[in-house]
Amino acid sequence: MAFMYQAENQRSKPEWGNSSHVIEVTNVTKRFGGETAVENVSFYVPEGSIFGFIGPSGSGKTTTIRILTGVYRPTEGEALVLGTPPSKFNQAKRARLGYMPQLFVLYPNLTVWENLNFAASLYGMSLSRKKTLKEILEFVELYEHRGKIARNISGGMQRRLSLASTLVHDPELIFLDEPTAGIDPVLRKKFWDHFKELQNQRRTLFITTQYVNEAAYCDLVGVMGMGRLITIDTPDGLRHRAYQGEMIDVTADRRLDYQMEREIQEIPGVIRMLERKSPNSVRLLVDQAPSVMPEIMEWAQAKGVDIKEIEEFIPPFDDVFVKLVEDQENRG
């Protein structure tokens, strides 16, 4: 499935009211007294996608989730979740949602199993649910720890127990508010493996995070800053948007002199040279790396230059995020 998203300067107009959109947000603003937490935010989430909502603490991510789950009503604008304003959810509609909050809110004096069993009872699940609970605990790798008291298990295990409680009633749309916060990189990767498996089971996931590099796991990424939605795009699209192109590193067998630099920048598809990495190596900004690299090789062959290495440079998402935020601030 291909996704084309724009928050600003849209290349194509969003198709609002599309039945395949499980979430539609239109010009939503949320104020608390004189403070604006979310300002004029619009986006939609296709069914079956992993939608990443990325931004620093205080950027409006949690407020947006609380609007989408019906905890808050927007001050202005409209939100539709599964085709219904969250303020009008009935019990059946709420049962189609799962919500994992930032903090551990289960009972510390109950066991892992008892907490999950309690969560199941809240959704009116059948008393013959032992097999289901076992499968969910196995999914989050907690079944062997089912008899442990919740307060005595590690923070990572508590996060996995929270995830299990979110999934116990088999929701189709899952909200996860910073689910990987404060856990080690190995466990963080396991969480994303779980999320991908949930997507394979045809669920839609809306995930907030401060870890910018987690954008790589998402189908679509919304970048938040100071309560505003800076942009939405695919991970590759975000990189392209941040730098207005793609990057290529070229290393030759000899020094690339001024004349060669000028000629390289005149090759079709090359936008400009970004930096000289060494006397023999340059980093170029190009329209599309796969189509430009053969052009560079052809130029080098005509000039008798031996290209030792040519490869696309993929900037880390930390840099992409900073660039997008800085550009937004410069635009005012």
Residue pairs with C-beta under 8 A, 6 or more apart in sequence:
1 46
1 48
1 49
1 219
3 46
3 49
3 219
3 220
3 234
4 11
4 12
5 14
5 43
5 220
5 232
5 233
5 234
5 237
6 12
6 14
6 231
6 232
6 233
7 42
7 43
7 222
7 229
7 230
7 231
7 232
8 230
8 231
14 42
14 44
15 21
16 24
16 26
16 44
17 24
18 44
19 83
20 46
20 47
21 44
21 45
21 46
21 47
22 45
22 46
22 47
22 81
22 82
22 172
22 173
22 204
23 43
23 44
23 45
23 51
23 68
23 79
23 80
23 81
23 173
23 206
24 44
24 45
24 79
24 80
25 41
25 42
25 43
25 44
25 64
25 67
25 68
25 77
25 78
25 79
25 80
26 42
26 77
26 78
26 79
27 40
27 41
27 42
27 76
27 77
27 78
28 38
28 40
28 41
28 42
28 64
28 67
28 74
28 76
28 77
28 78
28 79
29 36
29 38
29 39
29 40
29 41
29 74
29 75
29 76
29 77
30 36
30 37
30 38
30 60
30 63
30 67
30 72
30 74
30 75
31 37
31 75
36 227
37 60
37 63
37 227
38 60
38 63
38 64
38 67
38 74
38 227
39 60
39 227
39 228
40 76
40 77
40 228
41 60
41 64
41 77
41 228
41 229
42 77
42 229
43 222
43 229
43 232
45 51
45 204
45 206
45 220
46 204
46 219
46 220
47 204
48 199
48 202
48 203
48 204
49 199
49 204
49 205
49 219
49 220
50 195
50 196
50 199
50 204
50 205
50 207
50 217
50 218
50 219
50 220
51 204
51 205
51 206
51 207
51 218
51 219
51 220
51 221
51 222
52 207
52 208
52 209
52 214
52 215
52 217
52 218
52 220
52 221
52 222
53 61
53 64
53 65
53 206
53 207
53 208
53 209
53 221
53 222
53 224
54 61
54 208
54 209
54 210
54 211
54 212
54 214
54 215
54 221
54 222
54 223
54 224
54 321
55 61
55 208
55 210
55 223
55 224
55 225
56 210
56 225
57 210
59 224
59 225
59 226
59 227
60 224
60 226
60 227
60 228
61 177
61 178
61 208
61 224
62 102
62 177
62 178
62 208
63 72
64 208
64 224
65 99
65 175
65 177
65 206
65 208
66 72
67 73
67 74
67 79
67 86
68 79
68 81
68 86
68 175
68 206
69 81
69 86
69 97
69 99
69 175
70 86
70 87
70 89
70 94
73 87
78 85
79 85
79 86
81 89
81 97
81 173
82 93
82 96
82 97
82 173
84 93
95 123
95 169
95 171
96 171
96 172
96 173
97 171
97 172
97 173
97 174
97 175
98 166
98 167
98 169
98 171
98 173
98 174
98 175
99 166
99 174
99 175
99 177
100 162
100 163
100 165
100 166
100 174
100 175
100 176
100 177
100 179
101 162
101 177
102 177
102 178
102 181
104 150
104 155
104 158
104 159
104 161
104 162
105 162
106 115
106 118
106 119
106 150
106 158
106 161
106 162
106 165
107 114
107 115
107 118
107 150
108 149
108 150
108 151
109 149
109 150
109 151
110 118
110 149
110 150
111 146
111 147
111 148
111 149
111 150
112 137
112 142
112 145
112 146
112 147
112 148
112 150
112 153
112 157
112 161
113 133
113 137
113 146
113 147
115 150
115 161
115 165
116 133
116 136
116 137
116 161
116 164
116 165
116 168
117 129
117 133
119 164
119 165
119 168
119 169
120 129
120 132
120 133
120 168
120 169
123 168
123 169
125 132
125 168
125 169
132 168
133 168
134 143
136 164
136 167
136 168
137 143
137 146
137 164
139 164
139 167
139 194
139 197
140 160
140 161
140 163
140 164
140 194
141 160
141 190
142 157
142 160
142 161
142 164
145 153
145 157
148 157
150 158
150 161
153 161
155 182
155 183
156 183
156 184
156 187
159 179
159 180
159 183
159 187
159 191
160 191
162 179
163 176
163 179
163 191
163 194
166 174
166 176
167 174
167 198
171 203
172 202
172 203
172 204
173 203
173 204
173 206
174 198
174 203
174 204
174 205
174 206
175 206
176 195
176 205
176 206
176 207
176 208
177 208
178 208
178 209
178 210
179 191
179 207
179 209
180 187
180 188
180 191
180 192
180 209
180 211
180 214
181 209
181 210
183 191
188 211
188 214
192 214
192 217
195 205
195 207
195 217
196 217
198 205
199 205
207 214
207 218
212 317
212 318
212 320
212 321
213 316
213 317
213 318
214 317
215 221
215 235
215 238
215 317
215 320
215 321
216 235
216 317
218 235
219 234
220 232
220 233
220 234
221 232
221 233
221 234
221 235
221 238
222 229
222 231
222 232
223 229
223 230
223 231
223 232
223 238
223 321
223 324
223 325
224 230
225 324
225 325
225 328
228 328
230 324
230 325
230 328
231 238
231 241
231 324
233 240
233 241
235 317
238 317
238 320
238 324
239 246
239 314
239 315
239 317
239 320
240 246
241 324
242 315
242 319
242 320
242 323
242 324
242 327
243 285
243 315
243 320
243 323
244 271
244 285
245 271
245 285
245 286
245 287
246 285
246 286
246 287
246 288
246 289
246 312
247 274
247 283
247 284
247 285
247 286
247 289
247 312
247 313
247 314
247 315
248 283
248 284
248 286
248 289
248 292
248 293
248 296
248 310
248 311
248 312
248 313
249 277
249 281
249 282
249 283
249 284
249 309
249 310
249 311
249 312
249 313
250 264
250 281
250 282
250 283
250 284
250 296
250 307
250 309
250 310
251 277
251 278
251 280
251 281
251 307
251 308
251 309
251 310
252 280
252 281
252 300
252 305
252 306
252 307
252 308
253 280
253 305
253 306
253 307
253 308
254 280
254 305
254 306
255 279
255 280
256 264
256 276
256 279
256 280
256 281
256 282
260 303
260 305
261 273
261 276
261 282
263 299
263 303
264 270
264 273
264 282
264 284
264 296
264 299
265 272
265 273
265 284
267 292
267 295
267 296
267 299
268 292
268 295
269 286
269 287
269 288
269 291
269 292
269 295
270 284
270 285
270 286
270 292
270 295
270 296
271 284
271 285
271 286
271 287
272 284
272 285
273 282
273 283
273 284
273 285
274 282
274 283
274 284
274 285
275 282
275 283
276 282
276 283
277 283
280 308
283 313
284 292
284 296
286 292
289 312
290 312
293 310
293 312
296 307
296 310
297 307
297 310
300 306
300 307
